[in-house]
Amino acid sequence: MTPKLTAEQCEALDRSEGPVPVEDDRTHRLYFLVDAEMLQAIERQSDAAAIRAGIADMEAGRVLSLDELDARVCSRLGA
């Protein structure tokens, strides 16, 4: 099931250049409406930030050898 946007939500999306906050009247939880293009841009930014963090870790020497990683994985899995 894909819910349909209300007229109010469509207007808010048309006026906004960013995510549109929407509150659930029952739970008071806050959600954000974004179009697919904006979601992809957000995901790309998140991916780029994770890559930069990984490179920073590598440059700072915060790395594991393959053997160390394998030992940790086996230990956690009880193998």
Secondary structure, 3 states (H helix, E strand, C coil): CCCCCCHHHHHHHHHCCCCEEEECCCCCCEEEECCHHHHHHHHHHHHHHHHHHHHHHHHCCCCCCHHHHHHHHHHHHCC
